[in-house]
Amino acid sequence: GPLGLYLFAGIFLIPKFYNKSRNYISYSILISMIPHIATQVHMAFGSSSLFDNHFNIAHFLKIIAYLIPFIGLTLEYIDTYKNRQISEKQTRTIIESAQEGIVVIDQEGTVSVFNRYSEKLFGYSSEEVIGRNVKMLMPEPYFDEHDDYLENYLRTGKKKIINMVREVMGKHKNGSTFPMALSVSESTE
């Protein structure tokens, strides 16, 4: 019975899965069918008693059959991690080379990204701004209204300025204010 199931899976099901999703995991599962089938052959046709040589060989093959997908999963993780690093580097390059100020905040209003153009615009270095509340870049009345707006948005989901462009005032490091166009987008992450 188990030999028939492994043969059916190894010949029909797993190759279809591999053709749909060609990656380390699907390939390793496909390859692991060889020791799985060999295990079942040893158990069905070779082993006549518990703990004989065929029984021991079959269990050794089972270990290999489980190790192969683990290796595939590890390789897939490494590949995904490398691709993510490349993607993050490309995103940072785009943000840093943009000719507009880009400021990214979290749900508490804490700045996590402050690009070079923002440094020119506001007069602060990114080190001075990242980790602090974005309100430091806003004059009154925006300074006092920001936390309430953010809290209201997070609680209700009601968007006042998201996906719109508004003319607002920004606050330079030296205390002066300047007009700027503000466009706010929300992240899906």
C-alpha positions as CSV (number, residue, x, y, z in Angstrom):
1,G,0.0,0.0,0.0
2,P,2.6,2.7,1.0
3,L,4.8,1.7,-1.9
4,G,1.9,2.3,-4.3
5,L,1.1,5.6,-2.7
6,Y,4.7,6.8,-3.0
7,L,5.0,5.6,-6.6
8,F,1.7,7.4,-7.5
9,A,2.9,10.6,-5.8
10,G,6.4,10.4,-7.2
11,I,5.2,9.8,-10.8
12,F,2.1,12.0,-11.0
13,L,1.6,14.4,-8.1
14,I,5.0,15.7,-7.1
15,P,6.2,16.4,-10.8
16,K,3.0,18.5,-11.3
17,F,3.8,20.4,-8.2
18,Y,7.4,20.9,-9.3
19,N,6.3,22.1,-12.8
20,K,3.9,24.6,-11.2
21,S,6.4,26.0,-8.7
22,R,10.0,25.5,-9.7
23,N,12.1,26.2,-6.6
24,Y,14.4,24.5,-4.2
25,I,11.6,23.2,-2.0
26,S,9.6,21.5,-4.8
27,Y,12.8,20.1,-6.4
28,S,14.0,18.7,-3.1
29,I,10.6,17.1,-2.5
30,L,10.8,15.6,-6.0
31,I,14.3,14.2,-5.3
32,S,13.2,12.9,-1.8
33,M,10.7,10.6,-3.5
34,I,13.7,8.3,-4.5
35,P,14.7,7.4,-1.0
36,H,11.0,7.3,0.1
37,I,10.3,4.7,-2.7
38,A,13.5,2.8,-1.9
39,T,12.5,2.7,1.8
40,Q,9.1,1.2,0.9
41,V,10.8,-1.4,-1.5
42,H,13.1,-2.5,1.4
43,M,10.2,-2.7,3.8
44,A,7.8,-4.5,1.4
45,F,10.2,-6.9,-0.3
46,G,13.3,-7.2,1.9
47,S,12.5,-6.9,5.5
48,S,11.2,-10.1,7.1
49,S,11.6,-9.3,10.8
50,L,11.9,-6.3,13.0
51,F,15.4,-4.8,13.1
52,D,16.9,-6.9,10.3
53,N,19.3,-5.3,7.8
54,H,16.6,-4.3,5.4
55,F,14.7,-2.6,8.3
56,N,17.8,-0.7,9.3
57,I,18.6,0.3,5.7
58,A,15.0,1.5,5.2
59,H,15.1,3.7,8.3
60,F,18.4,5.1,7.2
61,L,16.8,6.0,3.8
62,K,13.9,7.6,5.6
63,I,16.4,9.9,7.3
64,I,17.8,10.9,4.0
65,A,14.3,11.3,2.6
66,Y,13.5,13.8,5.3
67,L,16.9,15.5,5.1
68,I,16.6,16.4,1.4
69,P,13.5,18.6,1.8
70,F,15.1,20.2,4.9
71,I,18.2,21.1,2.7
72,G,15.8,22.4,0.0
73,L,14.0,24.5,2.6
74,T,17.3,25.9,3.8
75,L,18.4,26.8,0.3
76,E,15.1,28.4,-0.4
77,Y,15.4,30.5,2.8
78,I,18.9,31.6,1.8
79,D,17.8,32.5,-1.7
80,T,14.8,34.4,-0.4
81,Y,17.0,36.3,2.1
82,K,19.5,37.3,-0.6
83,N,16.7,38.5,-2.9
84,R,15.1,40.5,-0.1
85,Q,18.5,42.1,0.6
86,I,18.9,43.0,-3.1
87,S,15.3,44.4,-3.1
88,E,15.9,46.5,0.0
89,K,19.1,47.9,-1.4
90,Q,17.4,48.8,-4.7
91,T,14.5,50.5,-2.7
92,R,17.0,52.4,-0.5
93,T,18.8,53.6,-3.7
94,I,15.6,54.8,-5.2
95,I,14.5,56.6,-2.1
96,E,17.9,58.3,-1.6
97,S,18.1,59.4,-5.2
98,A,14.6,60.8,-5.4
99,Q,14.3,64.5,-6.0
100,E,11.5,64.8,-3.5
101,G,11.5,64.6,0.3
102,I,10.5,61.1,1.4
103,V,9.7,60.6,5.1
104,V,8.4,57.3,6.4
105,I,6.8,57.0,9.8
106,D,5.3,54.1,11.8
107,Q,1.9,54.0,13.6
108,E,3.2,56.2,16.5
109,G,4.6,58.8,14.1
110,T,8.2,57.8,14.6
111,V,10.4,58.5,11.6
112,S,12.1,55.4,10.1
113,V,13.2,56.9,6.7
114,F,14.4,60.4,6.0
115,N,16.0,60.7,2.5
116,R,18.7,63.1,1.3
117,Y,16.3,65.5,-0.3
118,S,14.4,65.7,3.1
119,E,17.7,66.6,4.7
120,K,18.1,69.6,2.3
121,L,14.4,70.6,2.7
122,F,14.3,70.6,6.5
123,G,18.0,71.2,7.4
124,Y,18.2,68.1,9.6
125,S,20.5,65.1,9.0
126,S,18.7,61.8,8.9
127,E,20.5,60.8,12.1
128,E,18.8,63.8,13.9
129,V,15.3,62.8,12.7
130,I,15.2,59.0,12.5
131,G,13.7,57.6,15.7
132,R,12.0,60.8,16.6
133,N,8.4,61.9,16.1
134,V,7.6,63.5,12.7
135,K,6.0,66.4,14.5
136,M,9.4,68.0,14.8
137,L,9.1,68.9,11.1
138,M,5.8,70.7,11.6
139,P,4.9,74.1,12.8
140,E,1.7,75.0,14.6
141,P,-1.2,74.1,14.2
142,Y,0.0,70.9,12.5
143,F,2.3,70.1,15.4
144,D,-0.7,69.8,17.9
145,E,-3.1,68.2,15.4
146,H,-0.8,65.4,14.1
147,D,-1.1,62.9,17.0
148,D,-4.9,63.3,17.2
149,Y,-5.2,62.8,13.5
150,L,-3.0,59.7,13.5
151,E,-4.8,58.2,16.5
152,N,-8.2,58.9,14.9
153,Y,-7.1,57.3,11.6
154,L,-5.7,54.2,13.4
155,R,-8.9,53.8,15.4
156,T,-11.5,54.5,12.7
157,G,-9.7,54.1,9.4
158,K,-11.1,57.5,8.3
159,K,-8.7,59.1,5.8
160,K,-8.4,62.9,5.9
161,I,-5.2,63.4,3.8
162,I,-4.2,60.0,2.6
163,N,-3.9,59.8,-1.2
164,M,-4.3,63.5,-1.5
165,V,-1.9,66.3,-2.1
166,R,-2.2,69.3,0.2
167,E,-0.3,72.5,0.6
168,V,1.0,72.7,4.1
169,M,3.8,74.4,6.0
170,G,7.0,72.6,7.0
171,K,9.4,73.6,9.8
172,H,13.1,74.0,9.0
173,K,15.7,73.2,11.6
174,N,16.4,76.9,12.1
175,G,12.8,77.5,13.1
176,S,11.7,79.1,9.8
177,T,8.6,77.8,8.0
178,F,8.2,77.1,4.3
179,P,5.3,76.0,2.1
180,M,5.4,72.5,0.7
181,A,3.2,70.0,-1.1
182,L,2.4,67.0,1.2
183,S,1.3,63.7,-0.2
184,V,0.6,60.9,2.3
185,S,0.4,57.3,1.4
186,E,-0.2,54.3,3.6
187,S,2.0,51.2,3.5
188,T,0.5,47.7,3.2
189,E,3.2,46.1,5.3
